Amino acid sequence: MTAAHAGVLTVRGLAAGYGPQRVLRDLSLTVPRGAVACLLGPNGAGKTTLLRTVVGAIGAARGSIRYAGRDGGGDIELGGRPPADIVALGVALVPQHRMVFPSLSVRDNLLAGASQRRDRQGIGADLQRMLVRYPALAERQRQRAGTLSGGEQQMLAIARALMSRPALLLMDEPSQGLAPRRVQELSAWIRELAGEGMGILLAEQNAVFASAVADRSYLLQDGKALRLDRGDAGRQDARAAVAGWWEAGAGLPVSAPDAREGG
Ligand SMILES: Nc1ncnc2c1ncn2[C@@H]1O[C@H](COP(=O)(O)OP(=O)(O)OP(=O)(O)O)[C@@H](O)[C@H]1O
């Protein structure tokens, strides 16, 4: 199987945590190129832990984290690499709670996203493209980021991540605290990015938002990722299954972990 077939991100048998505390145990999932994979789970399930492990902020105890690279033809093991190398390879994280630099301007926040790049002309061009594409940021580019609304800060946090030119975008609960209109805008933006060929891994608690935007969904439970949708079942089934599980609080019929389908 080629790396491109296996997805832009292919995680297999991953174990990680904090000291003796194992949060992820034998976790496997795949993010196809040009698709949105969503990882659902309640507070404390380990969603942030997975994203931080992929970007190298937490070391993996076991398992593999394969990444296909910007051109899609590679097969790069991310485990063991320092976070700065992983960003430079084209993996970007939009952390939870927006996390913009509040005292820096909008423009400087965007430039901070390109700090691993050396192509000054390319950075300038991307900055202009971002400002043209997202006029709300252009209007406020000299303003301190801390003065933006919550929704604008989320938009800035995503735009900043895009400034690193990622092939794989990881997003940690991006819909949290957003007004319904902003959540709709965010859905459209995420679909647009996937349409441009980016792989997106979305950690979410908002099952309705997730099922509307995701091509495939996983539930993080007991340190493993359980696939919620399969083949022809498609989005509607995933939406119903997750919504039902959320309401009932348990008892979701799930299929076997992704590793068993061989990619
Ligand atoms: N720095 C840390 N040191 C020790 N334990 C941690 C640390 N960060 C998280 N944990 C623990 O790891 C487990 C998983 O946390 P994690 O933040 O990955 O969950 P989550 O699914 O992202 O939830 P949330 O939506 O609350 O962020 C929790 O039990 C949490 O208390």
The ligand as an SDF file (V2000), in Angstrom:
LIG
                    3D

 31 33  0  0  0  0  0  0  0  0999 V2000
   -0.2160   17.6840   31.3620 N   0  0  0  0  0  0  0  0  0  0  0  0
   -0.8950   16.6480   31.8940 C   0  0  0  0  0  0  0  0  0  0  0  0
   -0.3780   15.9150   32.8910 N   0  0  0  0  0  0  0  0  0  0  0  0
   -1.0590   14.8560   33.4140 C   0  0  0  0  0  0  0  0  0  0  0  0
   -2.2760   14.4330   32.9810 N   0  0  0  0  0  0  0  0  0  0  0  0
   -2.8350   15.1370   31.9920 C   0  0  0  0  0  0  0  0  0  0  0  0
   -2.1900   16.2700   31.3660 C   0  0  0  0  0  0  0  0  0  0  0  0
   -2.9970   16.7470   30.4020 N   0  0  0  0  0  0  0  0  0  0  0  0
   -4.1000   15.9520   30.4020 C   0  0  0  0  0  0  0  0  0  0  0  0
   -4.0060   14.9960   31.3490 N   0  0  0  0  0  0  0  0  0  0  0  0
   -4.9890   13.9360   31.6210 C   0  0  0  0  0  0  0  0  0  0  0  0
   -5.0760   13.1080   30.4570 O   0  0  0  0  0  0  0  0  0  0  0  0
   -6.4310   12.7250   30.2230 C   0  0  0  0  0  0  0  0  0  0  0  0
   -6.8450   13.1280   28.8220 C   0  0  0  0  0  0  0  0  0  0  0  0
   -6.8460   14.5600   28.7140 O   0  0  0  0  0  0  0  0  0  0  0  0
   -7.0630   15.3210   27.3410 P   0  0  0  0  0  0  0  0  0  0  0  0
   -6.8820   16.7770   27.6060 O   0  0  0  0  0  0  0  0  0  0  0  0
   -6.2410   14.6920   26.2800 O   0  0  0  0  0  0  0  0  0  0  0  0
   -8.6090   15.0070   27.0470 O   0  0  0  0  0  0  0  0  0  0  0  0
   -9.5960   15.6800   26.0150 P   0  0  0  0  0  0  0  0  0  0  0  0
  -10.3610   14.5640   25.4050 O   0  0  0  0  0  0  0  0  0  0  0  0
   -8.8580   16.5850   25.1050 O   0  0  0  0  0  0  0  0  0  0  0  0
  -10.5600   16.4990   26.9410 O   0  0  0  0  0  0  0  0  0  0  0  0
  -10.9060   18.0710   26.9790 P   0  0  0  0  0  0  0  0  0  0  0  0
  -12.0190   18.2190   26.0600 O   0  0  0  0  0  0  0  0  0  0  0  0
  -11.2850   18.2830   28.4060 O   0  0  0  0  0  0  0  0  0  0  0  0
   -9.6640   18.8100   26.5730 O   0  0  0  0  0  0  0  0  0  0  0  0
   -7.2590   13.3660   31.3320 C   0  0  0  0  0  0  0  0  0  0  0  0
   -7.4480   12.4140   32.3530 O   0  0  0  0  0  0  0  0  0  0  0  0
   -6.3760   14.4910   31.8040 C   0  0  0  0  0  0  0  0  0  0  0  0
   -6.6110   14.7690   33.1710 O   0  0  0  0  0  0  0  0  0  0  0  0
  1  2  1  0
  2  3  1  0
  2  7  2  0
  3  4  2  0
  4  5  1  0
  5  6  2  0
  6  7  1  0
  6 10  1  0
  7  8  1  0
  8  9  2  0
  9 10  1  0
 10 11  1  0
 11 12  1  0
 11 30  1  0
 12 13  1  0
 13 14  1  0
 13 28  1  0
 14 15  1  0
 15 16  1  0
 16 17  2  0
 16 18  1  0
 16 19  1  0
 19 20  1  0
 20 21  2  0
 20 22  1  0
 20 23  1  0
 23 24  1  0
 24 25  2  0
 24 26  1  0
 24 27  1  0
 28 29  1  0
 28 30  1  0
 30 31  1  0
M  END
$$$$
